[in-house]
Amino acid sequence: QISLLVAFISVNSSQWTDYTAYSYFQIVTLCDLVMILFFYVVHIFRIYRLLTCISWPLAEFLHYLIGTILLLIASIVAASKSYNLTGLVAGATFGFLATILCVLSIWSSYKVSCITQSAGKYH
């Protein structure tokens, strides 16, 4: 979440050369920030226990999967349009870092989910 915030601030405080590329990058990073914050609130306040009609692991997995793909696309576009402006290069770099961290988050939550389910079958 911190890398997304740094990427958003870096691009927001830079001089833009291509409005559409960087506004797309800002929208993707801001939406990812809001959704990650939403899932943190759901887990912290245990809202998932109240709303059992929603498959929370599936919702979180789909959010990270779609968000990661969009973030990767936005980072590639931002990197290709940066024209060696330091703030934009920093934003694209932190966007790639956030993409890697999202992939690791998907992998770790999938791994924990599979281990928990397989361990529950044998007990």
N, C-alpha and C positions, 0 to 999 in steps of 0.2 A: 504494500500500500504506500509505503514511503517512496519507493522508486517511481510509482505512478504520479505521486504528488510532485516530486522533483521534476519529472518529465513535463507535467502540465505547467508548472511555474516557469520552467526554462523556455518553453515555446511561447507562453503567454507574454513573457517579458522581453522577447526578442523582436527585432524588426522583421516583419514578414515579407517575403518576396512573392509567395504564391498563397493567396488567401484561402482557396478551397482545400489545399493540401493540409495546411496547419489548422484550419477550423475543423476538419475531419479528425485530425489527431487529437485536438482538444476535446471534441465530443466523445471520442472513444475512451480517452483516459478519464474524463469526468464521469462517464457512465460506469466504467469499471470501478472507480473509487466509490461511487454511491452504492453499487451492488455489493461490493465487498463489505462496506460498512453495514449494509442491510443484513447480510448473513452473519456478521459479528454480533449485531444486536439480537438476532434470532437465537444465536447460540448462548450469548451471555444471559439473556432473560428467559431462556428455555421456552421460547414461544412455540418451538416445534412440538412440545408436549400438548399444547392447546389446540393446534391445528393439525390434527392427524390425517386429514383428508389429502394433505400434500406430501408427496414423497420428497422430503428435504434432501437426502443424499443425491437423488436424481436431479433435483432442481439446482443444487450447488454444482454438480458435475456439468450439467448443461451450460450453466452460467460461465464457469471457468473455461469450458471448451470453446464456446462461441466468443467469449470475451478475449481469449488468447488468440484465436484466429484473427479477429478484427484488430487487435493490438499489434500483431505481427504485420498485417497489411499496412496499418497506419504508420508503423515505425519504418517500414521499407519506403513508403511514399515520402515520409518526412526526411529520411536520410538522403533520398535521391534529389529532393528539392532544397537541400540546406545551403548549397552554394558556399560552403566553408564559413558560414556565420556561426560563431561559437555557441550561442544560446540554442540555436536550432540543432546543431550537432550534438550538444549535451542532451537536449530533449529526445532526440532519436536514440542516442546511446542508452539513456535510462528507459526508454520504451522497449528496447531490445532486452535490457536487464529484467524489466518487469515481465516480459514475455517468457523468459527463461524461468523466472520465479513462479509464474502461473503454471507452467508445465510441470515443475517440480511439485507444486501444490496438488495438481490433478493426480500425479503419480502417487504421492504419499497418501492422499485420501483414498484413492482406489486400493492401494496396498493395505491400508488399515481396515478398510471396509471388507475386503476379501479375507483377510486374516481373521477378523472378528466373526464373520459369517461361517467360515470353515471351522473355527474353533468351537462355535456354538453347536454345530452339527454333531460333534463327538462327545459332548458333555451331557 
